[in-house]
Amino acid sequence: MTEVLDLHEQDSDGSSEEVVLTPAELIERLEQAWMNEKFAPELLESKSEIVECVMEQLEHMEENLRRAKSGDLKVSIHRMEMERIRYVLSSYLRCRLMKIEKFFPHILEKEKMRPVGEPSILSPEEFVFVKEYTNHTETHFKNVALKHMPPNLQQVDLLRAVPKPDLDSYVFLKVKERQENILVEPEADEQRDYVIDLEEGSQHLIRYKTIAPLVASGAVQLI
């Protein structure tokens, strides 16, 4: 596979930038998004363009295999690689759906409070899903329990009832780009804040909320 693929990425200011990737680089981007999503305690920004490009690439690979000679060893190797890519893709999407179901009121609230021009963390399909999931959950609560309770107890605050993502949890990471003057909050009240530098290639165990912006920017990779 030697063709190149155009991918449009959004910067933090909402502007779009076209990035040209080879298929190998595209799969690497998917794997990075998968690992970050898998180990981050919160829902990260959707990589829907990467997902769409990977699906198109899989279709292209399938067409090439149909034209290949049967019994060719290369066909078996390429099919194994396709199955690996499909697994990573489905695992990435499944992980996001699990987080949406787990934290749905907080995700919707974050979406409501999102400044104009800032990219959404949800794909259009995920946004529809989380709204429907919220409506169905509220309806289920009302039909099963709330309507049988006194009038003053027939309301439920989902933001209080559903736990928030634990941003204080610790994660392993590998530094892709050197970072200086990272402010680390103390673990105990009697301790003071301190600053660290993250050297490229180094690995760390650190509180997620300290490096959450670096995960979003791609400066570090969760492992």
N, C-alpha and C positions, 0 to 999 in steps of 0.2 A: 504494500500500500504506500504509494508515493505521492498521491494527490494532496492538495492543501485545502483547508476548510476555513471559511470566514466566520468569526465569532464576534458578536457585538457585546461588549461589556460596559457596565455603567460605573462611572467613577463616583466617589463619595458626594460630589456636588450634583449628581444626577445626569451629567453629560455622558454621551455614548461614545465609546472608542472601539474601532474595528481592530480585531486581533486575528492574525493569520496563523493557524495551527496545522501541523501535520496530524494524521490519524493517531500516531503514537502519543503526541503531545495532548491531544484531546482526551484520550483514555487516561493519561496521567492526571489531567485536570479532574476527571470524573472520580478517580480513586482518591485524590486529595479531598474533594468535596465529601465523599463517602466517609473517609476517616474522621474528618472534622465533625460531620453531623453525628457520627456514631459515638464520639467521645465528648462532645460538648453537652452540658446540662440543659441548654436552652435550644430553641429552634433557630437555626441560622438562616441567612438570606437564601432564597431559592436559587438554584443554578439551572433554571428551566431551559436556557439556551444550550447549555452543555448537554442536558438530557435529550433535547430535540436533535442536536447534531449527532449524538451517539446512536440514537434510534435510526437516523437516516444512514449512518455509516454501517450499521448492522444490516439494514436492507440491501445496501450496496454490496456488502460482503456476501450476503446470501445469493444475490444474483450472480456474482462471480463464481461461486461454488457450483451453482447449477450448470454453468457452462464448462466447468472443469471435467477432466476425464475421470470416470469412476474407477476406484481402486488406487488412485494416486495418493501417496502418503501425505502429501501436502494438504489434501482435502481434509483428512482426519485431524491434522494439526490445527488447521484453520477453524474447524468446527469446535475443537476443544477451546480455542481462544475465544470464539464467539460465545460459548456457554459461560466462560469465565466472566466476560464482559456483561452478559445478561444477568448473571448473579449479582455483580457489583451494582448494576443499575437498579435491579429490583430491591436489593437490600437498602440502597440509599433512599428510594421512594418509600419503602415500608417503614424505615426508621423515622422519616419525616411525618408520616401519617400517625405513627404511635405517639410522637410528641404532640401533634395537634390534638389528638384525642385526650391526652393526659393533661394538657395545659390550655385547652381551648378558650376559656374566658379571658385569660391573660393575653393570649395571642390576639384575640379580637380587640381587646382594650388597647393593646400596643398599636394595632392597625388604625384604630380610631384616633389615637394621639399622634400619629405619624405626621411630621411636618410636610407641607406641600413641596413636591420636588424630590423628597427622599424616597429611594426605592423601597418597595414592599418586601417583607421577608417571605411573602406567600406568592405562589404562582396563581394565575387566575382560577385554575381548577381547584387549587387548595383553598382559595378564598371562598368559593362556592361551597366546598365541602365543610369548612369550619362553621359557616353560617347555618347550613342545614343540620349539622351535628348539634349545634347549640339549640336550635329550635326543637329538634327531636328530644334532646335531653330535658329541656324545660317542660315540654308536653308530657314526657314520661313521669317526671317528678309530680306534676299536677294530678295526673290520672291515678297514679299509684298511691301517693301519700298526701300531698298538700290539700286536696279537696276534701279529705276526711278530717282535717284538723280545724281548730277554731279559726275564725276569720283573721285574727291578728297574727296568725302563724302561717298564713297561706302564701307568704312570699319567701323566696330564697335568694340570697346574694351569692351568686356563683363565684364571684371574685374572692369572697371570703371562704367559701366552702371548698374550693379546689386549690390545692397547694401550688405555690409558685415554683418555678425552676430554681434549684439551689445553686446560685451563682458563686457561693462560697466554697463549693466542692473543689477538690484538687484534681488537676489533670497533668498528664505527661505531655511534653511537647518537644519538638525539634526546631531549632532556629534556622530559618532559611535566609534571613537578612539581618545583619548586625543591628542591634537596637541599644541605644544609650539612655541612661537616666530613667529607667523604668521604676516608678514609685510602687513600693510594696507596703501594704498595710500590715501592722503588727498582728500577731495571733492573740496576744494578751493585752489587757488595758494598760498595764504598767509599761509596756514596750512602746517604742517610738517608730514612726514611719522611717523607712530607709530606701535607698536608691541602689539599683543594680544595673549592670550592663549585660546584655545577652549576646554572646559571641556566635557568629555564623557556624553552624554545624554542631553546636553544643545542645545537650538535652537537659531538661529540667522538670521537676515536679513543683507545681506552683498553683496558687489559687486562681480559679478560672477568671473571675471578674477582673483580676489584675491584667490579664493578657487578652481579654475578649476583643478589644479593638485590633490587636495584632493578628488574631485569627481571621477577623473580617477582612483585613487588608492583605492577607496572604503572607505576612512577614514570618509567621510561625505556622507549624503544622502539628496538629494533635496526633499523638501516637498511642 
